[in-house]
Amino acid sequence: MLADTYELTQTAVRSPRLQKVGGKGGIEGEYFVPAYQRGYRWGVHEVEALLSDIYADGSRAPADNYCLQPIVVKRRAGEGAYELIDGQQRLTTLYLIYRYLNTEVGVETGHRFSLMYETRPASREYLRSLDAERMNDNIDFYHMHAAYECIRSWFAETAARLATPSKLLAFKVLDYLENLVYVIWYEPDNIDATTLFIRLNVGRIPLTNAELVKALLLSKDLDAHNFQRRVEIGSQWDAIEQDLQQPEFWAFLSNSDGADYPTRIELLFDLMAKRRPDEKDRFFTFLHFKSALDGRAKAKSSSVWATIVQCYQVLREWFEDRDLYHKLGYLITTGTSLRQLLDLSELEKTKSAFGRAVDQLIIRSVGLSPAGVMELNYETGSRKCESVLLLFNVETVRRLKHSTERYPFHAHKSEKWSLEHIHAQNAELLTTAEEWRHWLIDGKAALEKVRFEDQVSESERQNVISEVEKSLSSQLTESRFTRLSRRVTTLLSPEGDDDSIHGIANLALLSRPINSSLGNRAFAVKRLKVIDHDRSGAFIPICTRQVFLKYFVDAGSEQMHLWSRQDRQSYLEALISKDRGVGQYLVGAQ
């Protein structure tokens, strides 16, 4: 951790670090803009925003430091110059501000840096002259001149608005630049500059919001006398980061695989900053904390860090609580934001009140009555079927008595999921006489347990039972089995209705690869393949496993080679049950 300590001094430290813009120890030297970068392109909005942030209407206190976004550089071999990898727009604008103070106001700035360009050498000279007659010679000149005019206008308008003499305003801005304004200085080692630039521009540079926030936290109100506090923050940081790297904890908190969070603690910072998923500003979170630490009502870094630790502790408590783990895990997996849950916990002060509020969230997320669940259909509501079956699986694990087992959200989120039709729509892929015989025995047993109200179906049932008995007592051929199995399947499919095939009572959750491997096969074949996958260590959700192991019918009444009407009815009853299914979360069932 000592190598990660950040000082507001000019001693050599590991980057990123805070670097003063002006004054003694400020930015100096020559900055080389390589060919792979575009030219200067800042407009009025960016220039005015920079000036307004620096000046803050002249209200900065002597210790009210302000930090700009990062400058990324790499020292050029054998030269006293830097390659400017990121930050060209900011550094060029700072150069133009200094030039305005020097030439237009007559304020001696003493700034000690310059810019040169690999493929646009004339731009260096133009920055010094800013000749209006040449501004249209190329696009870089145009934007540099426009930015300079914007700076001129800002000083004039700000002086008029605040009734401040122009020269006094200029001296105030210069004073801030020399004493209070910093940049995050990032000078990585042992990496090619072009590679670094590419990574930076696709958002994969190790320069994350988390690292920048860390630099702020370890440089604010933590002087040399607070060394122990620095070490404490660093140790806590490492422990939290290590914990968030655990697959089980991370999958509980996020639906992301973590690739967009190379530093996982950044998730906590995003939560504290209330960053939206569609936020485009790469440094939104860093700027939130910078504002909190640098603003007029600035917070102490120790108190900011305390709120981050508190946020982590709340999340960890949820993870450790077996009931909350399952309920919140389901909500997060199906799209409820972690920020919404944190807001809810702040509103509901006690654990019991929070638990009741969480139950209400699940009820709203399901949004169905028991009858509504029974009507769910693959063809008209596959996504709702999937979320209800996920809740069924999660609840089944949560309700296991005397068990420490947890639904493995980390395994769940590592797969793509689909709905498997349980019912054997055909039996053509059974290939041996022994398989045919078992299938027909189960089919006969299932037919003996049902009665049909209409005489035609009842007569057909008796005929099929009789023919199956004859077939079982003689040599069984494939053609005879195929004909009989189709008659059995037709009778055991409620009214032969396609809705029964696609209804939720005939659906189970399976990963897409396993589902594809089952194909449109007979239940008996699917059952054996699911068992093989389960035996080999594949993740089979608990209710899907129970479907193919016949858990949902009473012992002794199960037909292992069929998914019968009785199976579907028992499965559906378990699904909407309050005791073992999702019943407590159904509208009107409380």
C-alpha positions in Angstrom: 0.0 0.0 0.0 2.9 2.5 0.6 3.5 2.6 -3.2 -0.1 3.7 -3.6 0.1 6.7 -1.3 -0.6 10.1 -3.0 1.1 13.3 -1.8 0.4 17.0 -2.6 4.1 17.5 -2.9 6.6 17.3 -5.8 8.3 14.2 -4.5 8.4 11.2 -6.8 5.4 9.0 -6.4 3.6 6.4 -8.4 0.9 7.6 -10.7 -1.9 8.5 -10.7 -1.1 11.5 -8.5 -2.2 15.1 -8.1 -0.1 17.6 -10.1 -0.4 21.3 -9.7 -1.2 23.2 -13.0 0.8 26.4 -12.4 3.2 28.1 -10.0 6.2 26.4 -8.5 6.2 22.7 -9.2 3.5 23.1 -11.8 3.2 21.6 -15.3 6.4 22.3 -17.3 8.3 21.1 -20.3 7.4 20.3 -23.8 4.4 18.1 -24.7 4.5 16.2 -28.0 1.2 15.4 -29.6 1.7 12.3 -31.7 0.3 11.6 -35.2 -2.3 9.1 -33.9 -4.3 11.8 -32.2 -6.8 14.1 -33.8 -6.4 17.9 -33.6 -7.8 20.4 -31.1 -11.6 20.2 -31.1 -13.0 21.8 -28.0 -15.9 24.2 -28.5 -17.6 26.9 -26.5 -19.3 24.5 -24.0 -16.1 22.8 -23.0 -14.0 26.0 -22.8 -16.6 27.9 -20.7 -17.1 24.9 -18.4 -13.4 24.6 -17.7 -13.1 28.3 -16.9 -16.2 28.4 -14.8 -15.0 25.3 -12.8 -11.6 26.9 -12.2 -13.0 30.3 -11.1 -16.1 29.2 -9.2 -17.2 32.8 -9.1 -14.1 33.7 -7.1 -15.4 31.8 -4.0 -12.5 29.4 -3.5 -11.0 29.4 0.0 -7.2 29.2 0.4 -7.4 25.4 0.9 -10.2 24.8 -1.6 -8.3 22.7 -4.1 -9.9 21.8 -7.5 -9.0 18.9 -9.7 -9.3 18.7 -13.4 -9.7 15.5 -15.4 -6.6 13.4 -16.1 -3.5 14.1 -18.1 -1.8 10.9 -19.4 1.8 11.2 -20.5 4.8 9.1 -21.3 8.3 10.5 -21.1 10.1 10.5 -24.5 13.4 8.5 -24.5 16.5 10.7 -24.4 14.5 14.0 -24.4 13.2 16.4 -21.7 9.7 16.1 -23.2 6.6 14.1 -22.7 4.4 12.3 -25.2 0.9 13.6 -24.5 -1.3 10.5 -24.7 -4.5 11.9 -23.3 -5.5 15.4 -22.2 -4.5 17.3 -25.3 -7.8 19.3 -25.3 -7.4 20.4 -21.6 -3.7 21.2 -21.9 -4.2 23.2 -25.1 -7.0 25.2 -23.5 -4.9 25.9 -20.4 -2.1 27.1 -22.7 -4.7 29.4 -24.4 -5.8 30.8 -21.0 -2.3 31.5 -20.0 -1.7 33.2 -23.3 -4.8 35.4 -22.8 -3.6 36.4 -19.4 -0.2 37.3 -20.7 -1.0 39.1 -23.9 -4.5 40.6 -23.4 -4.4 41.5 -19.7 -0.7 42.0 -19.2 -0.5 39.5 -16.3 2.9 37.8 -15.9 1.9 34.1 -15.7 5.3 32.5 -15.9 3.8 29.3 -17.3 6.4 26.9 -18.4 5.0 24.4 -20.9 4.5 24.3 -24.6 3.0 22.0 -27.2 4.4 20.6 -30.4 2.8 18.4 -33.0 4.2 15.4 -35.0 2.1 15.9 -38.1 0.9 19.5 -37.7 4.0 21.5 -36.8 2.4 24.8 -37.9 -0.1 24.5 -35.1 2.7 25.1 -32.5 3.5 28.5 -34.1 -0.2 29.3 -34.6 -0.8 28.8 -30.8 1.7 31.7 -30.3 0.2 34.0 -32.9 -3.5 33.1 -33.2 -3.6 35.2 -36.4 -7.3 35.8 -37.3 -6.4 36.0 -41.0 -5.1 32.4 -40.9 -7.8 30.8 -38.8 -9.4 29.2 -41.9 -6.2 27.7 -43.2 -7.0 24.4 -41.5 -9.5 23.0 -39.0 -7.0 23.0 -36.1 -6.4 26.7 -36.5 -10.1 27.4 -36.6 -10.8 25.6 -33.3 -7.8 27.1 -31.6 -8.9 30.6 -32.6 -12.5 30.0 -31.7 -11.5 28.8 -28.3 -9.3 31.8 -27.7 -12.2 34.1 -28.6 -14.4 32.1 -26.2 -11.9 32.8 -23.4 -11.8 36.5 -24.2 -15.7 36.6 -24.1 -15.8 34.6 -20.9 -13.5 37.0 -19.1 -15.5 40.0 -20.4 -18.9 38.6 -19.5 -17.8 37.3 -16.1 -16.3 40.6 -15.1 -19.5 42.4 -16.1 -21.8 39.9 -14.4 -19.9 40.0 -11.1 -19.0 43.7 -11.4 -15.4 42.8 -11.0 -12.5 44.7 -12.7 -11.1 42.7 -15.5 -7.6 42.7 -14.2 -8.7 41.7 -10.7 -10.6 38.7 -12.3 -7.5 37.8 -14.3 -5.3 37.9 -11.1 -7.8 35.7 -9.3 -7.9 33.1 -12.0 -4.1 33.1 -12.1 -3.9 32.7 -8.4 -6.2 29.7 -8.5 -4.2 28.1 -11.4 -1.0 28.5 -9.4 -2.2 27.4 -6.0 -5.4 25.5 -6.1 -5.9 23.8 -9.4 -4.5 20.3 -10.0 -4.8 17.6 -12.7 -4.7 13.9 -12.2 -1.2 13.1 -13.5 -0.9 9.6 -14.9 2.5 8.4 -16.2 2.3 4.6 -16.6 5.4 2.5 -17.0 6.4 -0.2 -19.5 3.6 0.2 -22.1 3.8 1.3 -25.6 2.2 4.8 -26.0 0.1 3.9 -29.1 -1.2 0.8 -27.3 -2.0 2.9 -24.3 -3.9 5.5 -26.4 -6.0 2.8 -28.1 -6.9 1.3 -24.7 -7.7 4.6 -23.3 -10.1 5.4 -26.2 -11.9 2.1 -26.0 -12.3 2.6 -22.3 -9.9 -0.2 -21.2 -7.0 1.7 -19.7 -6.3 0.9 -16.1 -7.0 4.6 -15.4 -10.4 3.9 -13.9 -12.8 6.1 -11.9 -11.8 4.0 -8.9 -8.1 4.9 -9.2 -8.9 8.5 -9.7 -11.2 8.6 -6.6 -8.5 6.8 -4.7 -6.1 9.6 -5.6 -8.6 12.2 -4.4 -9.3 10.3 -1.1 -5.7 9.9 -0.2 -4.7 13.5 -0.9 -7.5 15.4 0.8 -7.2 16.4 4.5 -4.7 13.6 5.0 -1.4 15.2 5.8 1.8 13.6 6.9 0.4 13.2 10.4 -2.3 11.0 9.1 -0.1 8.3 7.7 -1.8 5.6 9.8 -5.2 6.7 8.4 -3.8 6.3 4.9 -2.7 2.8 5.6 -6.1 2.0 7.1 -8.0 3.2 4.1 -5.6 1.3 1.8 -6.1 -1.9 3.8 -9.8 -1.6 3.8 -9.8 -0.8 0.1 -7.8 -4.0 -0.7 -10.1 -6.1 1.5 -13.3 -4.8 -0.2 -11.8 -5.2 -3.6 -10.8 -8.8 -2.9 -14.2 -9.6 -1.5 -15.9 -8.1 -4.6 -13.7 -10.3 -6.8 -15.4 -13.4 -5.4 -17.7 -14.8 -8.1 -20.6 -15.6 -5.7 -20.6 -12.1 -4.1 -20.2 -10.3 -7.5 -23.0 -12.3 -9.2 -25.3 -11.5 -6.3 -24.7 -7.8 -6.8 -24.5 -7.5 -10.6 -25.7 -9.0 -13.8 -22.4 -8.0 -15.4 -19.6 -10.5 -15.9 -17.3 -7.9 -14.4 -15.4 -7.0 -17.6 -16.7 -3.4 -17.4 -15.4 -3.3 -13.8 -11.8 -4.2 -13.8 -11.6 -2.6 -10.4 -14.7 -4.0 -8.7 -14.9 -1.4 -6.0 -15.9 1.1 -8.7 -19.4 -0.5 -8.4 -19.7 1.1 -4.9 -18.5 4.4 -6.2 -21.1 4.3 -9.0 -23.8 3.5 -6.5 -22.8 6.4 -4.3 -22.7 8.7 -7.3 -26.1 7.4 -8.5 -24.6 6.8 -12.0 -27.2 5.7 -14.5 -26.6 2.8 -16.8 -26.9 5.1 -19.8 -24.5 7.7 -18.5 -22.0 8.6 -21.3 -19.4 10.6 -19.4 -16.6 8.2 -18.7 -15.5 10.1 -15.6 -19.0 10.8 -14.2 -18.3 9.0 -11.0 -14.9 10.6 -10.5 -16.4 14.1 -11.1 -19.1 13.4 -8.5 -16.6 12.7 -5.8 -14.3 15.5 -7.0 -17.3 17.9 -6.6 -18.0 16.5 -3.1 -14.4 17.0 -2.0 -13.7 20.3 -3.8 -17.1 22.0 -3.7 -18.3 24.8 -1.5 -19.8 22.5 1.0 -16.9 20.1 0.6 -16.8 16.9 2.6 -13.8 15.4 4.3 -12.3 12.4 2.6 -12.6 10.4 5.8 -16.4 10.9 5.9 -16.7 10.1 2.2 -14.7 6.9 2.7 -16.9 6.0 5.7 -20.0 6.2 3.5 -18.4 3.9 1.0 -17.5 1.4 3.7 -21.0 1.6 5.1 -22.4 0.9 1.6 -20.2 -2.2 1.3 -21.2 -3.4 4.7 -24.9 -3.2 3.9 -24.4 -5.2 0.7 -22.3 -7.8 2.6 -25.0 -8.1 5.2 -27.6 -8.8 2.5 -25.3 -11.4 1.0 -24.8 -13.2 4.3 -28.5 -13.2 5.2 -29.9 -16.4 3.5 -33.5 -15.1 3.0 -32.4 -11.7 1.7 -29.7 -13.3 -0.5 -32.4 -15.2 -2.4 -35.0 -12.5 -2.6 -32.7 -9.7 -3.5 -30.7 -12.0 -5.8 -33.9 -12.8 -7.7 -34.8 -9.1 -8.0 -31.4 -8.1 -9.2 -31.2 -10.9 -11.7 -34.6 -9.9 -13.2 -33.6 -6.2 -13.5 -34.2 -4.4 -10.2 -31.3 -1.9 -9.7 -29.0 -2.2 -6.7 -29.4 1.5 -6.2 -33.2 1.1 -5.9 -32.7 -1.5 -3.2 -30.3 0.7 -1.3 -32.7 3.6 -1.4 -35.4 1.2 -0.1 -33.2 0.1 2.8 -32.6 3.8 3.7 -36.4 4.4 3.7 -37.3 1.3 5.7 -35.1 1.6 8.8 -35.7 -1.8 10.4 -34.7 -5.2 9.0 -38.3 -6.5 9.3 -39.7 -3.4 7.5 -37.1 -3.8 4.7 -38.0 -7.5 4.4 -41.7 -6.7 3.9 -40.9 -4.0 1.4 -38.7 -6.5 -0.5 -41.6 -9.0 -0.6 -43.8 -6.2 -2.1 -41.2 -5.6 -4.7 -41.3 -9.2 -5.8 -45.1 -9.2 -5.8 -45.0 -6.2 -8.2 -42.3 -7.7 -10.3 -44.4 -10.9 -10.8 -47.6 -9.0 -11.2 -49.8 -12.1 -11.5 -52.6 -13.9 -9.7 -52.6 -17.7 -9.3 -54.9 -17.9 -12.3 -52.6 -15.6 -14.2 -49.7 -18.0 -13.6 -51.7 -21.0 -14.7 -52.5 -19.2 -18.0 -48.8 -18.4 -18.8 -47.8 -19.7 -22.2 -44.5 -20.1 -24.0 -45.8 -18.6 -27.2 -47.4 -15.4 -25.7 -45.2 -14.8 -22.6 -41.9 -16.7 -22.7 -40.0 -14.0 -20.7 -42.6 -14.0 -17.9 -42.6 -17.8 -17.9 -38.8 -17.7 -17.5 -38.9 -15.1 -14.6 -41.6 -17.1 -12.7 -39.8 -20.3 -13.1 -36.6 -18.7 -11.9 -38.4 -17.5 -8.8 -39.8 -21.0 -8.3 -36.2 -22.4 -8.4 -34.9 -19.7 -6.1 -37.7 -20.1 -3.6 -37.4 -23.9 -3.6 -33.8 -23.6 -2.5 -34.6 -20.8 0.0 -37.3 -22.9 1.7 -35.0 -26.0 2.1 -35.2 -26.7 5.8 -32.0 -27.4 7.8 -29.9 -26.6 4.7 -27.2 -24.1 4.0 -27.6 -24.5 0.3 -28.0 -21.3 -1.8 -29.2 -20.8 -5.3 -26.0 -20.3 -7.3 -26.5 -17.0 -9.0 -22.9 -17.1 -10.2 -23.6 -20.3 -12.0 -26.9 -19.1 -13.3 -25.5 -15.8 -14.7 -22.7 -17.7 -16.5 -25.3 -19.4 -18.7 -27.8 -18.3 -21.3 -31.2 -19.7 -20.4 -34.2 -21.1 -22.4 -37.5 -22.8 -21.7 -37.6 -26.6 -22.2 -40.8 -28.3 -23.2 -41.0 -31.2 -20.7 -43.8 -33.2 -22.4 -42.7 -36.0 -24.9 -44.3 -34.7 -28.1 -43.0 -37.8 -29.8 -41.4 -41.0 -28.9 -39.6 -41.8 -32.1 -36.1 -41.6 -30.7 -36.5 -44.6 -28.3 -34.5 -47.3 -30.1 -34.6 -50.5 -28.2 -37.4 -53.0 -27.3 -36.6 -52.6 -23.6 -37.1 -48.8 -23.8 -40.3 -49.3 -25.8 -41.6 -51.8 -23.1 -40.8 -49.4 -20.2 -42.5 -46.5 -22.0 -45.7 -48.5 -22.7 -45.8 -49.8 -19.1 -45.7 -46.3 -17.8 -48.2 -45.2 -20.4 -50.6 -47.9 -19.5 -50.3 -47.0 -15.8 -51.0 -43.4 -16.5 -54.1 -44.2 -18.6 -55.5 -46.4 -15.9 -55.5 -43.4 -13.5 -57.5 -41.1 -15.8 -61.2 -41.1 -16.8 -62.7 -39.2 -19.6 -66.2 -37.6 -19.5 -66.8 -38.0 -23.2 -67.6 -41.5 -24.3 -65.4 -41.4 -27.4 -62.2 -40.7 -25.4 -63.2 -43.1 -22.7 -63.7 -45.9 -25.2 -60.4 -45.0 -26.9 -58.7 -45.2 -23.5 -60.0 -48.7 -22.8 -59.0 -49.8 -26.3 -55.4 -48.4 -26.0 -55.0 -50.1 -22.6 -56.1 -53.4 -24.0 -53.8 -53.1 -27.1 -50.8 -52.1 -24.9 -51.4 -55.2 -22.7 -51.5 -57.4 -25.8 -48.3 -55.8 -27.2 -46.5 -56.3 -23.9 -47.3 -60.0 -23.9 -45.9 -60.5 -27.4 -43.0 -59.5 -29.6 -42.9 -55.7 -29.8 -42.0 -54.1 -33.1 -40.9 -50.6 -33.7 -43.8 -49.8 -36.0 -46.3 -51.1 -33.4 -44.7 -49.2 -30.6 -44.7 -46.0 -32.7 -48.4 -46.3 -33.4 -49.3 -47.1 -29.8 -47.1 -44.4 -28.3 -48.7 -41.8 -30.4 -52.2 -42.9 -29.3 -51.0 -42.9 -25.6 -49.5 -39.4 -26.0 -52.6 -38.0 -27.6 -54.8 -39.3 -24.8 -52.5 -38.0 -22.1 -52.3 -34.5 -23.6 -55.2 -32.6 -22.2 -57.8 -32.3 -25.0 -54.9 -32.5 -27.4 -54.7 -28.7 -27.0 -51.5 -27.0 -28.1 -51.8 -24.6 -25.2 -51.1 -27.6 -22.8 -47.9 -28.2 -24.7 -46.8 -24.6 -24.4 -48.3 -23.9 -21.0 -46.1 -23.3 -18.0 -47.0 -26.7 -16.5 -45.0 -28.2 -19.4 -42.0 -25.9 -19.1 -38.8 -26.0 -17.2 -35.6 -23.9 -17.1 -32.5 -25.3 -18.9 -29.3 -23.7 -20.2 -29.4 -23.3 -24.0 -26.6 -25.7 -24.7 -28.3 -28.5 -22.6 -31.7 -27.7 -24.1 -30.2 -28.0 -27.6 -28.7 -31.3 -26.7 -32.1 -32.7 -25.7 -33.9 -31.8 -29.0 -37.5 -32.7 -29.5 -37.2 -36.1 -27.9 -39.3 -38.3 -25.8 -39.5 -37.6 -22.1 -37.7 -40.8 -21.3 -34.7 -39.8 -23.5 -34.7 -36.3 -22.1 -34.8 -37.6 -18.6 -31.7 -39.8 -19.0 -29.8 -37.0 -20.8 -30.6 -34.5 -18.0 -29.4 -37.0 -15.4 -26.2 -37.5 -17.4 -25.6 -33.7 -17.5 -26.3 -33.5 -13.8 -24.0 -36.3 -13.0 -21.2 -34.7 -15.0 -21.5 -31.5 -12.9 -23.5 -29.3 -15.2 -25.8 -26.7 -13.4 -29.4 -28.0 -13.6 -31.8 -25.8 -11.6 -33.3 -27.6 -8.7 -36.9 -27.6 -10.0 -35.8 -28.8 -13.4 -33.9 -31.6 -11.8 -37.0 -32.5 -9.7 -39.1 -32.5 -12.9 -37.0 -35.2 -14.5 -36.6 -37.1 -11.2 -40.4 -37.1 -10.7 -40.5 -35.3 -7.4 -43.8 -33.6 -8.0 -46.1 -36.7 -7.8 -46.5 -39.1 -4.9 -44.1 -42.0 -4.5 -45.4 -45.1 -6.2 -47.6 -43.2 -8.6 -44.9 -41.8 -10.8 -44.4 -43.1 -14.4 -40.7 -42.6 -15.0 -40.9 -42.6 -18.8 -43.9 -40.2 -19.2 -44.8 -36.6 -18.3 -48.5 -37.2 -17.8 -51.5 -35.0 -17.0 -51.1 -35.9 -13.3 -47.4 -34.8 -13.5 -48.4 -31.4 -15.0 -51.1 -30.9 -12.5 -48.9 -31.7 -9.5 -46.1 -29.5 -10.9 -48.5 -26.5 -11.4 -49.9 -26.9 -7.9 -46.3 -26.9 -6.4 -45.5 -23.8 -8.5 -48.3 -21.7 -7.2 -48.2 -23.1 -3.7 -47.4 -20.7 -0.8 -45.5 -23.5 1.1 -43.1 -24.5 -1.6 -43.6 -22.3 -4.7 -44.2 -18.7 -5.6 -47.7 -18.4 -4.0 -46.8 -15.8 -1.4 -45.8 -13.4 -4.2 -49.0 -13.8 -6.3 -51.6 -11.0 -6.3 -54.6 -11.8 -4.2 -53.0 -14.9 -2.6 -51.6 -13.2 0.5 
